[in-house]
């Protein structure tokens, strides 16, 4: 389950960002997770709870914002929205797509006390 490793990386980022500030506790972490990122939001949320145990983020809520997938179709030369890497171009039906967005996982905000 790679979500645990991702959650641990998020916690490290949170610890690094809060170490330089006078923070008592982290109350929430906001993540941007792309639809094409191959990340299971439920598994990530579960893993985050385990990864924060004993850290400044213990008990913090994980807020996940999903972003749409985007791709460029080489056949019709259009930029399109897709929900999975297996999707065909919604315009022409081609599978000659290059992912251009929606595969990210970013820490967008850390809410603190």
Secondary structure, 3 states (H helix, E strand, C coil): CHHHHHHHHHHHHHHHHHHCCCCCCEEEEEEEEECCCCCCHHHHHHHHHHHHCCCCCCCCEEEEEEECEEEEECCCCCEEEECCCCCCCCCCCCCCEEEEECCCEEEEEEEEC
